[in-house]
Amino acid sequence: MNTLSSILENKLIAIIRGANPEDVVSIAKALHEGGVNMIEITMNSPKALAGIEAVKAELGNQVLVGAGTVLDAETARAAILAGAEFILSPTIHLETINMTKRYGAVSIPGAFTPTEILAAYENGGDLIKVFPATLGPSYIKDIRGPLPQIPLLPTGGVDVNNIKDYLKAGAVGCGIGSALVNTKQKITAEYLEKIAEKARQFVVAVTSDN
């Protein structure tokens, strides 16, 4: 299964932002233990490239690792060479999209308005990160009305209580930040188990029929 198909099947991308470099692999393992196998390491985190390399070395094909908060093409290239299989940006940056596609990775640019979302898709975005998704599931439903062909990945404001609503509204998946991994917490063995349990809760929310 290729990267895009895996994202569409799993529907959950866990965002690790600002973690201490020595904690990234432990966090990734906790997420994997809980059933979340799509992991985004943001490029504004300390030693982000080393974190991507370390997770790939430790977990291999058990997880797919992407780079987030990618603002330019050279950062996208560096992240892909470090092992990133998908690239997320908070905005539409055409050179970043083009570089990502040139290297065969999945491009997930960020957009918000219908005009931006269409532009991101027409310029090569494989999935469009609707960011921030704080207007709620009804906004995703409204966007899907005139633009049903565009796969939307809301990020920012998604939690275990509303993720099902986002999916019912037509989202193909969601990016989950501090509702799943809060790197301001001290990363202890106890907190890693909490991450694994939260991951399980998200997986149940996504896969249950209720």
C-alpha positions as a Markdown table, in Angstrom:
| # | Residue | x | y | z |
|---|---|---|---|---|
| 1 | Met | 0.0 | 0.0 | 0.0 |
| 2 | Asn | 1.4 | 3.4 | -0.9 |
| 3 | Thr | 1.6 | 6.4 | 1.4 |
| 4 | Leu | -1.5 | 8.2 | 0.2 |
| 5 | Ser | -3.6 | 5.0 | 0.5 |
| 6 | Ser | -2.3 | 4.4 | 4.0 |
| 7 | Ile | -3.2 | 7.8 | 5.1 |
| 8 | Leu | -6.7 | 7.5 | 3.7 |
| 9 | Glu | -7.1 | 4.1 | 5.3 |
| 10 | Asn | -5.8 | 5.1 | 8.8 |
| 11 | Lys | -7.3 | 8.5 | 8.8 |
| 12 | Leu | -5.2 | 9.7 | 11.8 |
| 13 | Ile | -2.0 | 11.7 | 11.6 |
| 14 | Ala | -0.5 | 12.4 | 15.1 |
| 15 | Ile | 1.5 | 15.6 | 15.3 |
| 16 | Ile | 4.6 | 15.7 | 17.4 |
| 17 | Arg | 5.5 | 19.4 | 17.8 |
| 18 | Gly | 8.3 | 20.8 | 19.9 |
| 19 | Ala | 9.3 | 17.5 | 21.6 |
| 20 | Asn | 12.8 | 17.1 | 23.0 |
| 21 | Pro | 14.8 | 15.1 | 20.5 |
| 22 | Glu | 15.5 | 12.3 | 22.9 |
| 23 | Asp | 11.8 | 11.8 | 23.5 |
| 24 | Val | 10.6 | 11.6 | 19.8 |
| 25 | Val | 11.2 | 7.8 | 19.4 |
| 26 | Ser | 9.5 | 7.0 | 22.7 |
| 27 | Ile | 6.5 | 9.1 | 21.7 |
| 28 | Ala | 6.3 | 7.4 | 18.3 |
| 29 | Lys | 6.5 | 4.0 | 19.9 |
| 30 | Ala | 3.7 | 4.9 | 22.3 |
| 31 | Leu | 1.5 | 6.1 | 19.4 |
| 32 | His | 2.2 | 2.9 | 17.4 |
| 33 | Glu | 1.4 | 0.8 | 20.5 |
| 34 | Gly | -2.0 | 2.6 | 20.6 |
| 35 | Gly | -2.6 | 2.0 | 16.9 |
| 36 | Val | -1.7 | 5.3 | 15.4 |
| 37 | Asn | 0.8 | 4.7 | 12.6 |
| 38 | Met | 0.9 | 8.0 | 10.8 |
| 39 | Ile | 3.3 | 10.4 | 12.6 |
| 40 | Glu | 4.1 | 14.0 | 11.7 |
| 41 | Ile | 7.2 | 15.6 | 13.1 |
| 42 | Thr | 7.1 | 19.4 | 12.7 |
| 43 | Met | 10.1 | 21.1 | 11.3 |
| 44 | Asn | 10.0 | 23.8 | 14.0 |
| 45 | Ser | 10.9 | 21.2 | 16.5 |
| 46 | Pro | 14.5 | 20.8 | 17.8 |
| 47 | Lys | 16.6 | 18.6 | 15.6 |
| 48 | Ala | 13.5 | 17.6 | 13.5 |
| 49 | Leu | 15.5 | 16.0 | 10.7 |
| 50 | Ala | 17.3 | 13.8 | 13.3 |
| 51 | Gly | 13.9 | 12.9 | 14.8 |
| 52 | Ile | 12.6 | 11.8 | 11.4 |
| 53 | Glu | 15.7 | 9.7 | 10.8 |
| 54 | Ala | 15.5 | 8.1 | 14.3 |
| 55 | Val | 11.9 | 7.1 | 14.1 |
| 56 | Lys | 12.5 | 5.5 | 10.7 |
| 57 | Ala | 15.5 | 3.7 | 12.0 |
| 58 | Glu | 13.7 | 2.4 | 15.1 |
| 59 | Leu | 10.2 | 1.6 | 13.7 |
| 60 | Gly | 10.9 | 1.2 | 10.0 |
| 61 | Asn | 7.8 | 0.3 | 8.0 |
| 62 | Gln | 5.7 | -0.1 | 11.1 |
| 63 | Val | 4.9 | 3.6 | 10.9 |
| 64 | Leu | 4.8 | 6.3 | 8.2 |
| 65 | Val | 6.7 | 9.5 | 9.1 |
| 66 | Gly | 6.0 | 12.9 | 7.7 |
| 67 | Ala | 7.3 | 16.4 | 8.2 |
| 68 | Gly | 5.1 | 19.2 | 9.2 |
| 69 | Thr | 5.3 | 23.0 | 9.2 |
| 70 | Val | 7.3 | 22.9 | 6.0 |
| 71 | Leu | 7.6 | 26.4 | 4.7 |
| 72 | Asp | 9.9 | 26.1 | 1.7 |
| 73 | Ala | 11.1 | 23.6 | -0.9 |
| 74 | Glu | 14.6 | 23.0 | 0.5 |
| 75 | Thr | 13.1 | 22.0 | 3.9 |
| 76 | Ala | 10.8 | 19.6 | 2.1 |
| 77 | Arg | 13.8 | 18.1 | 0.2 |
| 78 | Ala | 15.8 | 17.7 | 3.4 |
| 79 | Ala | 12.9 | 16.1 | 5.2 |
| 80 | Ile | 12.3 | 13.6 | 2.4 |
| 81 | Leu | 16.0 | 12.7 | 2.3 |
| 82 | Ala | 15.8 | 12.1 | 6.0 |
| 83 | Gly | 12.9 | 9.7 | 5.5 |
| 84 | Ala | 9.7 | 11.8 | 5.5 |
| 85 | Glu | 7.1 | 10.2 | 3.3 |
| 86 | Phe | 4.6 | 13.0 | 3.4 |
| 87 | Ile | 5.0 | 16.8 | 3.7 |
| 88 | Leu | 2.5 | 19.1 | 5.4 |
| 89 | Ser | 2.5 | 22.9 | 5.2 |
| 90 | Pro | 0.3 | 25.5 | 7.0 |
| 91 | Thr | -0.1 | 27.4 | 3.7 |
| 92 | Ile | 0.1 | 27.0 | -0.1 |
| 93 | His | 3.7 | 27.2 | -1.3 |
| 94 | Leu | 4.0 | 26.1 | -4.9 |
| 95 | Glu | 7.7 | 25.4 | -4.8 |
| 96 | Thr | 7.2 | 23.2 | -1.8 |
| 97 | Ile | 4.4 | 21.3 | -3.5 |
| 98 | Asn | 6.5 | 20.8 | -6.6 |
| 99 | Met | 9.6 | 19.6 | -4.7 |
| 100 | Thr | 7.5 | 17.2 | -2.7 |
| 101 | Lys | 6.0 | 15.7 | -5.8 |
| 102 | Arg | 9.4 | 15.6 | -7.6 |
| 103 | Tyr | 10.7 | 13.4 | -4.8 |
| 104 | Gly | 7.6 | 11.1 | -4.9 |
| 105 | Ala | 6.3 | 12.1 | -1.5 |
| 106 | Val | 2.7 | 13.0 | -0.6 |
| 107 | Ser | 1.9 | 16.7 | -0.6 |
| 108 | Ile | -0.5 | 18.1 | 2.0 |
| 109 | Pro | -0.6 | 21.9 | 1.7 |
| 110 | Gly | -2.7 | 23.9 | 4.2 |
| 111 | Ala | -5.6 | 26.1 | 3.1 |
| 112 | Phe | -8.7 | 27.6 | 4.6 |
| 113 | Thr | -11.1 | 29.4 | 2.2 |
| 114 | Pro | -12.7 | 27.6 | -0.7 |
| 115 | Thr | -10.5 | 29.6 | -3.1 |
| 116 | Glu | -7.4 | 28.6 | -1.3 |
| 117 | Ile | -8.5 | 24.9 | -1.0 |
| 118 | Leu | -9.2 | 24.7 | -4.8 |
| 119 | Ala | -5.9 | 26.4 | -5.6 |
| 120 | Ala | -3.9 | 24.0 | -3.3 |
| 121 | Tyr | -5.6 | 21.0 | -5.0 |
| 122 | Glu | -5.2 | 22.3 | -8.6 |
| 123 | Asn | -1.5 | 23.0 | -7.9 |
| 124 | Gly | -0.7 | 19.4 | -6.9 |
| 125 | Gly | -1.8 | 18.9 | -3.3 |
| 126 | Asp | -2.7 | 15.2 | -2.8 |
| 127 | Leu | -4.7 | 16.1 | 0.3 |
| 128 | Ile | -5.6 | 19.5 | 1.5 |
| 129 | Lys | -5.0 | 20.4 | 5.2 |
| 130 | Val | -7.9 | 22.6 | 6.3 |
| 131 | Phe | -6.2 | 24.7 | 8.8 |
| 132 | Pro | -7.2 | 25.8 | 11.3 |
| 133 | Ala | -10.3 | 23.6 | 11.6 |
| 134 | Thr | -11.7 | 25.6 | 14.5 |
| 135 | Leu | -15.0 | 26.4 | 12.6 |
| 136 | Gly | -16.0 | 22.8 | 13.2 |
| 137 | Pro | -17.3 | 19.9 | 11.2 |
| 138 | Ser | -20.1 | 22.0 | 9.6 |
| 139 | Tyr | -17.4 | 24.0 | 7.8 |
| 140 | Ile | -16.0 | 20.8 | 6.2 |
| 141 | Lys | -19.5 | 19.8 | 5.1 |
| 142 | Asp | -20.0 | 23.3 | 3.6 |
| 143 | Ile | -16.8 | 23.0 | 1.6 |
| 144 | Arg | -17.6 | 19.6 | 0.4 |
| 145 | Gly | -20.8 | 20.9 | -1.1 |
| 146 | Pro | -19.2 | 22.7 | -4.1 |
| 147 | Leu | -15.8 | 20.9 | -3.9 |
| 148 | Pro | -16.7 | 17.2 | -3.3 |
| 149 | Gln | -13.7 | 16.0 | -5.4 |
| 150 | Ile | -11.1 | 17.5 | -3.0 |
| 151 | Pro | -9.9 | 15.3 | -0.1 |
| 152 | Leu | -9.9 | 17.4 | 3.1 |
| 153 | Leu | -7.8 | 16.8 | 6.2 |
| 154 | Pro | -8.9 | 19.2 | 9.0 |
| 155 | Thr | -6.2 | 20.0 | 11.5 |
| 156 | Gly | -6.3 | 22.2 | 14.6 |
| 157 | Gly | -9.2 | 21.9 | 17.0 |
| 158 | Val | -9.8 | 18.1 | 16.4 |
| 159 | Asp | -10.2 | 15.9 | 19.5 |
| 160 | Val | -11.5 | 12.5 | 20.4 |
| 161 | Asn | -15.0 | 13.9 | 21.0 |
| 162 | Asn | -15.5 | 15.6 | 17.6 |
| 163 | Ile | -13.3 | 13.6 | 15.2 |
| 164 | Lys | -16.2 | 11.3 | 14.2 |
| 165 | Asp | -18.2 | 14.4 | 13.3 |
| 166 | Tyr | -15.4 | 15.6 | 11.1 |
| 167 | Leu | -15.4 | 12.3 | 9.3 |
| 168 | Lys | -19.1 | 12.2 | 8.9 |
| 169 | Ala | -19.0 | 15.7 | 7.5 |
| 170 | Gly | -16.7 | 14.4 | 4.7 |
| 171 | Ala | -13.1 | 14.7 | 5.9 |
| 172 | Val | -10.9 | 11.9 | 4.7 |
| 173 | Gly | -8.8 | 12.1 | 7.9 |
| 174 | Cys | -7.6 | 14.4 | 10.6 |
| 175 | Gly | -4.4 | 15.8 | 12.0 |
| 176 | Ile | -4.3 | 15.5 | 15.8 |
| 177 | Gly | -2.0 | 17.8 | 17.8 |
| 178 | Ser | -2.0 | 18.4 | 21.5 |
| 179 | Ala | -5.2 | 16.5 | 22.0 |
| 180 | Leu | -3.1 | 13.4 | 21.4 |
| 181 | Val | 0.5 | 14.5 | 22.2 |
| 182 | Asn | 1.2 | 17.4 | 24.5 |
| 183 | Thr | 4.9 | 17.9 | 24.5 |
| 184 | Lys | 4.6 | 20.5 | 27.2 |
| 185 | Gln | 4.0 | 17.5 | 29.5 |
| 186 | Lys | 7.1 | 15.8 | 31.0 |
| 187 | Ile | 7.6 | 12.7 | 28.9 |
| 188 | Thr | 7.6 | 10.0 | 31.6 |
| 189 | Ala | 6.8 | 6.3 | 31.3 |
| 190 | Glu | 3.4 | 7.2 | 32.8 |
| 191 | Tyr | 2.7 | 9.9 | 30.2 |
| 192 | Leu | 3.8 | 7.6 | 27.4 |
| 193 | Glu | 1.2 | 5.1 | 28.5 |
| 194 | Lys | -1.4 | 8.0 | 28.5 |
| 195 | Ile | -0.4 | 8.7 | 24.9 |
| 196 | Ala | -0.9 | 5.1 | 24.0 |
| 197 | Glu | -4.3 | 5.1 | 25.6 |
| 198 | Lys | -5.4 | 8.3 | 23.9 |
| 199 | Ala | -4.2 | 6.8 | 20.6 |
| 200 | Arg | -6.5 | 3.8 | 21.3 |
| 201 | Gln | -9.4 | 6.1 | 22.0 |
| 202 | Phe | -8.9 | 7.9 | 18.7 |
| 203 | Val | -8.6 | 4.7 | 16.8 |
| 204 | Val | -11.9 | 3.5 | 18.4 |
| 205 | Ala | -13.6 | 6.8 | 17.5 |
| 206 | Val | -12.5 | 6.5 | 13.9 |
| 207 | Thr | -13.3 | 2.8 | 13.4 |
| 208 | Ser | -16.6 | 2.5 | 15.4 |
| 209 | Asp | -19.9 | 2.5 | 13.7 |
| 210 | Asn | -21.6 | 4.6 | 16.4 |
